[in-house]
């Protein structure tokens, strides 16, 4: 890459304001990340979305293709199927809290009520009054999102920073790492 800040074999590798890819990347990084990240607002943007982990690029999906309460959420390679598509609705309590339901099962993302680090996330019958199903999108300077649960304040977590399909999703304290950050793309 070109940058006037580095040399290779005694020669400067770039020209200020002309051949300076490091500067260009730095200037466009935030803009580029915001273009790929969409922040749906409950009830306003509608449609179906895929949630992907910033570390693994894998999508939030159901562990198995069934509609049972308690089916755990995992990360999977994108297959554009209904098991990995989610809709977001306002929780109607103010403060930006939303709920999310799966396209195939119409069940909500639910944090089980236990707010310990590492506790699994699953789907459960949708109930707008169930605080286990309320979360916020915290948007940071990188353009990525954190999904922060109302009960306990933990965030959705790619457990163990894994990149394998089928890895379980849990909740964890925010630590500023990409395995706790997400981006979204419209599915329809």
C-alpha positions as CSV (number, residue, x, y, z in Angstrom):
1,X,0.0,0.0,0.0
2,X,1.1,3.6,-0.5
3,X,1.7,6.0,2.3
4,X,4.2,8.8,2.7
5,X,4.5,7.7,6.4
6,X,6.4,4.5,5.5
7,X,9.5,3.5,3.6
8,X,10.5,0.4,1.8
9,X,14.2,-0.2,1.1
10,X,14.9,3.4,1.9
11,X,12.2,4.8,-0.5
12,X,9.0,6.6,0.6
13,X,6.1,4.4,-0.6
14,X,3.6,7.3,-1.2
15,X,3.2,10.9,-2.1
16,X,1.2,13.2,0.3
17,X,-2.4,13.8,-0.9
18,X,-1.7,11.9,-4.2
19,X,-0.6,8.3,-3.5
20,X,-1.6,7.8,0.1
21,X,-3.9,4.8,0.5
22,X,-3.6,4.8,4.3
23,X,-5.0,8.3,4.5
24,X,-7.9,7.4,2.1
25,X,-8.8,4.3,4.1
26,X,-8.7,6.3,7.3
27,X,-11.0,9.0,5.8
28,X,-13.5,6.6,4.3
29,X,-13.6,3.9,6.9
30,X,-16.5,5.3,8.9
31,X,-18.5,6.2,5.8
32,X,-18.0,2.7,4.3
33,X,-19.0,0.9,7.5
34,X,-22.2,3.0,7.7
35,X,-23.1,2.1,4.1
36,X,-23.1,-1.6,4.9
37,X,-24.7,-1.2,8.3
38,X,-28.4,-0.5,8.5
39,X,-30.1,0.4,11.7
40,X,-33.7,-0.5,11.5
41,X,-36.0,1.5,13.8
42,X,-38.8,-0.5,15.4
43,X,-41.9,-0.5,13.2
44,X,-40.6,2.2,10.8
45,X,-38.3,0.4,8.3
46,X,-40.3,-2.8,8.2
47,X,-39.3,-5.9,6.3
48,X,-37.0,-8.8,7.1
49,X,-33.3,-8.5,8.1
50,X,-30.3,-10.7,8.4
51,X,-28.1,-9.9,11.4
52,X,-24.4,-10.7,10.9
53,X,-21.5,-10.8,13.4
54,X,-18.7,-8.3,12.6
55,X,-16.0,-10.8,13.6
56,X,-17.2,-13.9,11.9
57,X,-19.5,-12.5,9.2
58,X,-21.9,-15.3,10.0
59,X,-25.7,-14.8,10.4
60,X,-27.9,-15.1,13.5
61,X,-30.1,-18.2,12.9
62,X,-32.0,-20.9,14.8
63,X,-29.9,-23.9,15.9
64,X,-32.4,-26.3,14.5
65,X,-35.2,-25.9,12.0
66,X,-38.1,-26.2,14.5
67,X,-40.5,-23.8,16.1
68,X,-40.1,-25.0,19.7
69,X,-39.8,-22.5,22.5
70,X,-36.2,-22.7,23.8
71,X,-34.5,-23.4,20.4
72,X,-31.1,-21.7,20.7
73,X,-29.7,-19.0,18.5
74,X,-26.4,-19.8,16.7
75,X,-24.4,-18.2,13.9
76,X,-24.5,-19.8,10.5
77,X,-23.2,-19.2,7.0
78,X,-25.8,-17.2,5.1
79,X,-28.2,-19.3,3.2
80,X,-31.0,-16.7,2.7
81,X,-33.6,-18.8,4.4
82,X,-36.4,-17.9,6.8
83,X,-34.5,-19.3,9.8
84,X,-32.0,-16.5,9.7
85,X,-34.4,-13.6,8.9
86,X,-35.7,-11.3,11.6
87,X,-38.3,-8.5,11.9
88,X,-38.0,-5.6,14.3
89,X,-41.0,-3.9,16.1
90,X,-41.2,-1.2,18.7
91,X,-41.8,-2.5,22.2
92,X,-44.2,0.4,22.7
93,X,-42.6,1.4,26.0
94,X,-40.4,4.3,24.8
95,X,-36.6,4.6,25.0
96,X,-35.9,2.9,21.7
97,X,-36.6,-0.7,22.9
98,X,-37.5,-3.1,20.2
99,X,-38.5,-6.8,19.9
100,X,-37.5,-9.1,17.1
101,X,-39.3,-12.1,15.6
102,X,-38.1,-14.9,13.3
103,X,-39.6,-15.1,9.9
104,X,-40.2,-18.9,10.0
105,X,-41.5,-19.3,13.5
106,X,-42.8,-15.8,14.4
107,X,-41.1,-16.3,17.8
108,X,-39.0,-13.7,19.5
109,X,-35.3,-13.4,20.3
110,X,-35.3,-14.0,24.1
111,X,-32.5,-13.8,26.7
112,X,-34.0,-16.4,29.1
113,X,-34.3,-14.0,32.1
114,X,-30.9,-15.1,33.4
115,X,-28.4,-12.2,32.9
116,X,-25.2,-14.0,33.7
117,X,-22.4,-13.8,31.2
118,X,-22.4,-16.7,28.8
119,X,-26.1,-17.5,29.2
120,X,-27.5,-18.7,25.9
121,X,-30.0,-16.8,23.8
122,X,-33.1,-18.6,22.4
123,X,-36.4,-18.1,20.7
124,X,-39.7,-17.9,22.7
125,X,-43.3,-17.2,22.0
126,X,-43.7,-13.5,21.3
127,X,-45.0,-11.4,24.2
128,X,-44.6,-7.6,23.9
129,X,-44.6,-7.3,27.7
130,X,-41.8,-9.8,28.3
131,X,-38.7,-7.8,29.1
132,X,-36.5,-10.7,28.2
133,X,-37.4,-9.9,24.6
134,X,-36.7,-6.2,24.7
135,X,-33.3,-4.9,23.4
136,X,-31.8,-1.7,21.9
137,X,-29.5,-1.1,19.0
138,X,-26.5,0.8,20.3
139,X,-24.8,2.4,17.4
140,X,-21.1,3.3,17.8
141,X,-18.5,5.3,15.9
142,X,-17.4,2.3,13.8
143,X,-20.9,2.1,12.2
144,X,-21.5,-1.3,13.8
145,X,-24.3,-2.2,16.2
146,X,-24.5,-3.7,19.6
147,X,-27.8,-5.5,20.5
148,X,-28.2,-4.7,24.2
149,X,-30.8,-6.6,26.2
150,X,-33.1,-4.6,28.5
151,X,-32.9,-7.1,31.4
152,X,-29.3,-7.2,32.7
153,X,-27.9,-4.8,30.1
154,X,-25.7,-7.4,28.4
155,X,-25.1,-7.6,24.6
156,X,-25.5,-10.3,22.0
157,X,-22.2,-12.2,21.9
158,X,-20.4,-14.6,19.4
159,X,-19.4,-17.0,22.2
160,X,-15.6,-17.7,22.1
161,X,-15.0,-15.5,19.1
162,X,-15.5,-18.4,16.8
163,X,-15.9,-18.4,13.1
164,X,-17.5,-21.8,12.7
165,X,-21.1,-22.3,11.6
166,X,-23.3,-23.6,14.5
167,X,-21.4,-21.7,17.2
168,X,-23.9,-20.7,19.9
169,X,-24.8,-17.1,20.7
170,X,-24.9,-15.8,24.3
171,X,-25.0,-12.6,26.2
172,X,-21.9,-10.8,27.6
173,X,-20.8,-7.5,29.1
174,X,-19.8,-5.0,26.5
175,X,-16.0,-5.1,26.0
176,X,-15.5,-3.2,22.7
177,X,-14.6,-6.2,20.6
178,X,-15.9,-7.0,17.1
179,X,-17.3,-10.4,18.3
180,X,-19.9,-8.3,20.2
181,X,-20.7,-6.1,17.2
182,X,-23.2,-6.7,14.4
183,X,-24.3,-5.3,11.1
184,X,-27.6,-5.8,9.3
185,X,-28.7,-6.3,5.7
186,X,-32.2,-6.3,4.3
187,X,-33.4,-9.7,3.3
188,X,-36.3,-8.8,1.1
